Amino acid sequence: MGKPEDVEDFERFEAGDITIYIARELLERKEPDTERVAFYIDGYGKFWLHLRGAVDRS
């Protein structure tokens, strides 16, 4: 566990004391007006990653 080996292929987000890495490929494929992405952590539940302030890749 930890950060990906190829960190340049990921966007990094901070959620409290958790660092989340999302593949740039996924962010490039999202709809332009997407403001949040759901993710789950086993044993903790569902969370929303809010993308405001994220780099616009268009």
N, CA, C and O atoms as CSV, one atom per row, in Angstrom:
chain,resi,resn,atom,element,x,y,z
A,1,MET,N,N,0.849,-1.179,0.000
A,1,MET,CA,C,0.000,0.000,0.000
A,1,MET,C,C,0.887,1.231,0.000
A,1,MET,O,O,2.052,1.181,0.394
A,2,GLY,N,N,0.319,2.322,-0.444
A,2,GLY,CA,C,1.064,3.562,-0.503
A,2,GLY,C,C,0.833,4.255,-1.816
A,2,GLY,O,O,-0.112,3.948,-2.542
A,3,LYS,N,N,1.708,5.198,-2.118
A,3,LYS,CA,C,1.533,5.927,-3.370
A,3,LYS,C,C,1.983,5.088,-4.556
A,3,LYS,O,O,2.823,4.199,-4.420
A,4,PRO,N,N,1.409,5.384,-5.734
A,4,PRO,CA,C,1.779,4.614,-6.925
A,4,PRO,C,C,3.224,4.882,-7.333
A,4,PRO,O,O,3.768,5.955,-7.072
A,5,GLU,N,N,3.834,3.895,-7.975
A,5,GLU,CA,C,5.215,4.062,-8.439
A,5,GLU,C,C,5.325,5.144,-9.497
A,5,GLU,O,O,6.315,5.875,-9.541
A,6,ASP,N,N,4.304,5.254,-10.358
A,6,ASP,CA,C,4.310,6.226,-11.452
A,6,ASP,C,C,3.424,7.426,-11.097
A,6,ASP,O,O,2.412,7.668,-11.755
A,7,VAL,N,N,3.804,8.175,-10.059
A,7,VAL,CA,C,2.964,9.261,-9.537
A,7,VAL,C,C,2.633,10.315,-10.589
A,7,VAL,O,O,1.627,11.013,-10.454
A,8,GLU,N,N,3.447,10.450,-11.629
A,8,GLU,CA,C,3.156,11.451,-12.660
A,8,GLU,C,C,1.903,11.103,-13.454
A,8,GLU,O,O,1.355,11.962,-14.144
A,9,ASP,N,N,1.445,9.865,-13.368
A,9,ASP,CA,C,0.220,9.439,-14.053
A,9,ASP,C,C,-1.027,9.609,-13.188
A,9,ASP,O,O,-2.115,9.186,-13.581
A,10,PHE,N,N,-0.877,10.227,-12.013
A,10,PHE,CA,C,-1.975,10.366,-11.069
A,10,PHE,C,C,-2.103,11.796,-10.575
A,10,PHE,O,O,-1.113,12.523,-10.490
A,11,GLU,N,N,-3.338,12.201,-10.247
A,11,GLU,CA,C,-3.589,13.444,-9.540
A,11,GLU,C,C,-3.703,13.086,-8.069
A,11,GLU,O,O,-4.281,12.059,-7.714
A,12,ARG,N,N,-3.161,13.922,-7.231
A,12,ARG,CA,C,-3.167,13.667,-5.792
A,12,ARG,C,C,-4.159,14.601,-5.115
A,12,ARG,O,O,-4.174,15.804,-5.378
A,13,PHE,N,N,-4.992,14.037,-4.237
A,13,PHE,CA,C,-5.966,14.793,-3.471
A,13,PHE,C,C,-5.785,14.478,-1.998
A,13,PHE,O,O,-5.457,13.346,-1.641
A,14,GLU,N,N,-5.995,15.460,-1.146
A,14,GLU,CA,C,-5.936,15.263,0.299
A,14,GLU,C,C,-7.351,15.241,0.839
A,14,GLU,O,O,-8.151,16.119,0.515
A,15,ALA,N,N,-7.673,14.246,1.660
A,15,ALA,CA,C,-8.983,14.133,2.310
A,15,ALA,C,C,-8.708,13.909,3.790
A,15,ALA,O,O,-8.595,12.773,4.251
A,16,GLY,N,N,-8.602,15.009,4.524
A,16,GLY,CA,C,-8.217,14.888,5.928
A,16,GLY,C,C,-6.792,14.378,6.008
A,16,GLY,O,O,-5.875,14.990,5.460
A,17,ASP,N,N,-6.606,13.261,6.689
A,17,ASP,CA,C,-5.261,12.690,6.803
A,17,ASP,C,C,-5.021,11.552,5.815
A,17,ASP,O,O,-4.077,10.777,5.965
A,18,ILE,N,N,-5.895,11.459,4.794
A,18,ILE,CA,C,-5.762,10.425,3.769
A,18,ILE,C,C,-5.361,11.077,2.453
A,18,ILE,O,O,-5.940,12.089,2.058
A,19,THR,N,N,-4.380,10.505,1.778
A,19,THR,CA,C,-3.991,10.958,0.446
A,19,THR,C,C,-4.593,9.990,-0.563
A,19,THR,O,O,-4.444,8.774,-0.446
A,20,ILE,N,N,-5.284,10.559,-1.566
A,20,ILE,CA,C,-5.956,9.761,-2.584
A,20,ILE,C,C,-5.300,10.053,-3.925
A,20,ILE,O,O,-5.102,11.213,-4.288
A,21,TYR,N,N,-4.966,9.007,-4.652
A,21,TYR,CA,C,-4.394,9.151,-5.985
A,21,TYR,C,C,-5.423,8.652,-6.996
A,21,TYR,O,O,-5.867,7.505,-6.930
A,22,ILE,N,N,-5.798,9.525,-7.935
A,22,ILE,CA,C,-6.747,9.175,-8.990
A,22,ILE,C,C,-5.993,9.224,-10.318
A,22,ILE,O,O,-5.298,10.196,-10.613
A,23,ALA,N,N,-6.138,8.177,-11.105
A,23,ALA,CA,C,-5.445,8.121,-12.390
A,23,ALA,C,C,-5.877,9.289,-13.280
A,23,ALA,O,O,-7.070,9.553,-13.428
A,24,ARG,N,N,-4.918,9.973,-13.859
A,24,ARG,CA,C,-5.234,11.092,-14.765
A,24,ARG,C,C,-6.133,10.629,-15.900
A,24,ARG,O,O,-6.990,11.381,-16.363
A,25,GLU,N,N,-5.940,9.392,-16.350
A,25,GLU,CA,C,-6.763,8.830,-17.420
A,25,GLU,C,C,-8.246,8.873,-17.043
A,25,GLU,O,O,-9.084,9.209,-17.880
A,26,LEU,N,N,-8.574,8.543,-15.810
A,26,LEU,CA,C,-9.974,8.595,-15.366
A,26,LEU,C,C,-10.489,10.029,-15.340
A,26,LEU,O,O,-11.627,10.284,-15.734
A,27,LEU,N,N,-9.675,10.954,-14.886
A,27,LEU,CA,C,-10.105,12.356,-14.839
A,27,LEU,C,C,-10.293,12.925,-16.242
A,27,LEU,O,O,-11.176,13.754,-16.462
A,28,GLU,N,N,-9.480,12.490,-17.177
A,28,GLU,CA,C,-9.605,12.963,-18.557
A,28,GLU,C,C,-10.877,12.445,-19.217
A,28,GLU,O,O,-11.421,13.100,-20.105
A,29,ARG,N,N,-11.359,11.275,-18.795
A,29,ARG,CA,C,-12.561,10.682,-19.381
A,29,ARG,C,C,-13.851,11.167,-18.737
A,29,ARG,O,O,-14.929,10.933,-19.284
A,30,LYS,N,N,-13.774,11.833,-17.596
A,30,LYS,CA,C,-14.992,12.287,-16.919
A,30,LYS,C,C,-15.653,13.416,-17.702
A,30,LYS,O,O,-15.006,14.104,-18.491
A,31,GLU,N,N,-16.929,13.592,-17.475
A,31,GLU,CA,C,-17.661,14.692,-18.102
A,31,GLU,C,C,-17.105,16.022,-17.592
A,31,GLU,O,O,-16.711,16.104,-16.429
A,32,PRO,N,N,-17.060,17.060,-18.419
A,32,PRO,CA,C,-16.478,18.337,-18.011
A,32,PRO,C,C,-17.115,18.957,-16.765
A,32,PRO,O,O,-16.435,19.646,-16.005
A,33,ASP,N,N,-18.399,18.723,-16.548
A,33,ASP,CA,C,-19.063,19.356,-15.399
A,33,ASP,C,C,-19.096,18.463,-14.155
A,33,ASP,O,O,-19.811,18.771,-13.201
A,34,THR,N,N,-18.336,17.365,-14.150
A,34,THR,CA,C,-18.289,16.483,-12.985
A,34,THR,C,C,-17.666,17.226,-11.812
A,34,THR,O,O,-16.565,17.765,-11.924
A,35,GLU,N,N,-18.375,17.253,-10.686
A,35,GLU,CA,C,-17.880,17.953,-9.507
A,35,GLU,C,C,-17.426,17.014,-8.404
A,35,GLU,O,O,-16.700,17.427,-7.501
A,36,ARG,N,N,-17.848,15.744,-8.466
A,36,ARG,CA,C,-17.452,14.809,-7.425
A,36,ARG,C,C,-17.422,13.384,-7.967
A,36,ARG,O,O,-18.084,13.054,-8.951
A,37,VAL,N,N,-16.636,12.557,-7.296
A,37,VAL,CA,C,-16.469,11.162,-7.667
A,37,VAL,C,C,-16.633,10.333,-6.393
A,37,VAL,O,O,-16.030,10.642,-5.366
A,38,ALA,N,N,-17.447,9.285,-6.463
A,38,ALA,CA,C,-17.626,8.408,-5.308
A,38,ALA,C,C,-16.511,7.378,-5.257
A,38,ALA,O,O,-16.051,6.896,-6.292
A,39,PHE,N,N,-16.078,7.042,-4.040
A,39,PHE,CA,C,-15.150,5.940,-3.855
A,39,PHE,C,C,-15.464,5.275,-2.522
A,39,PHE,O,O,-16.110,5.866,-1.657
A,40,TYR,N,N,-15.009,4.060,-2.371
A,40,TYR,CA,C,-15.289,3.273,-1.173
A,40,TYR,C,C,-13.987,2.799,-0.551
A,40,TYR,O,O,-13.034,2.468,-1.256
A,41,ILE,N,N,-13.955,2.769,0.769
A,41,ILE,CA,C,-12.837,2.184,1.499
A,41,ILE,C,C,-13.407,1.034,2.307
A,41,ILE,O,O,-14.285,1.224,3.148
A,42,ASP,N,N,-12.904,-0.149,2.045
A,42,ASP,CA,C,-13.401,-1.351,2.705
A,42,ASP,C,C,-13.357,-1.171,4.221
A,42,ASP,O,O,-12.319,-0.827,4.786
A,43,GLY,N,N,-14.474,-1.404,4.858
A,43,GLY,CA,C,-14.561,-1.288,6.304
A,43,GLY,C,C,-14.905,0.109,6.791
A,43,GLY,O,O,-15.176,0.293,7.978
A,44,TYR,N,N,-14.902,1.113,5.891
A,44,TYR,CA,C,-15.183,2.486,6.286
A,44,TYR,C,C,-16.408,3.065,5.576
A,44,TYR,O,O,-17.085,3.934,6.124
A,45,GLY,N,N,-16.695,2.593,4.364
A,45,GLY,CA,C,-17.877,3.053,3.667
A,45,GLY,C,C,-17.595,3.879,2.440
A,45,GLY,O,O,-16.496,3.868,1.886
A,46,LYS,N,N,-18.638,4.609,2.025
A,46,LYS,CA,C,-18.606,5.407,0.804
A,46,LYS,C,C,-18.203,6.840,1.133
A,46,LYS,O,O,-18.617,7.405,2.145
A,47,PHE,N,N,-17.391,7.411,0.258
A,47,PHE,CA,C,-16.941,8.784,0.401
A,47,PHE,C,C,-17.052,9.480,-0.945
A,47,PHE,O,O,-17.090,8.829,-1.989
A,48,TRP,N,N,-17.104,10.799,-0.917
A,48,TRP,CA,C,-17.139,11.603,-2.144
A,48,TRP,C,C,-15.861,12.422,-2.224
A,48,TRP,O,O,-15.473,13.086,-1.263
A,49,LEU,N,N,-15.220,12.367,-3.365
A,49,LEU,CA,C,-14.065,13.207,-3.643
A,49,LEU,C,C,-14.568,14.384,-4.461
A,49,LEU,O,O,-14.997,14.212,-5.602
A,50,HIS,N,N,-14.518,15.581,-3.885
A,50,HIS,CA,C,-14.986,16.789,-4.573
A,50,HIS,C,C,-13.842,17.349,-5.413
A,50,HIS,O,O,-12.740,17.574,-4.913
A,51,LEU,N,N,-14.120,17.571,-6.696
A,51,LEU,CA,C,-13.075,17.921,-7.653
A,51,LEU,C,C,-12.901,19.419,-7.877
A,51,LEU,O,O,-12.084,19.808,-8.712
A,52,ARG,N,N,-13.613,20.251,-7.187
A,52,ARG,CA,C,-13.450,21.685,-7.419
A,52,ARG,C,C,-11.983,22.059,-7.168
A,52,ARG,O,O,-11.361,21.608,-6.207
A,53,GLY,N,N,-11.472,22.871,-8.037
A,53,GLY,CA,C,-10.081,23.254,-7.938
A,53,GLY,C,C,-9.138,22.281,-8.638
A,53,GLY,O,O,-7.938,22.540,-8.731
A,54,ALA,N,N,-9.666,21.175,-9.125
A,54,ALA,CA,C,-8.832,20.224,-9.861
A,54,ALA,C,C,-8.447,20.837,-11.204
A,54,ALA,O,O,-9.139,21.714,-11.720
A,55,VAL,N,N,-7.370,20.377,-11.742
A,55,VAL,CA,C,-6.877,20.912,-13.018
A,55,VAL,C,C,-7.838,20.559,-14.144
A,55,VAL,O,O,-8.249,19.406,-14.272
A,56,ASP,N,N,-8.199,21.546,-14.962
A,56,ASP,CA,C,-9.028,21.303,-16.128
A,56,ASP,C,C,-8.128,20.863,-17.263
A,56,ASP,O,O,-7.245,21.616,-17.674
A,57,ARG,N,N,-8.327,19.670,-17.776
A,57,ARG,CA,C,-7.452,19.096,-18.797
A,57,ARG,C,C,-7.984,19.265,-20.213
A,57,ARG,O,O,-7.437,18.672,-21.143
A,58,SER,N,N,-9.045,20.064,-20.401
A,58,SER,CA,C,-9.587,20.217,-21.762
A,58,SER,C,C,-8.847,21.273,-22.544
A,58,SER,O,O,-9.175,21.526,-23.703
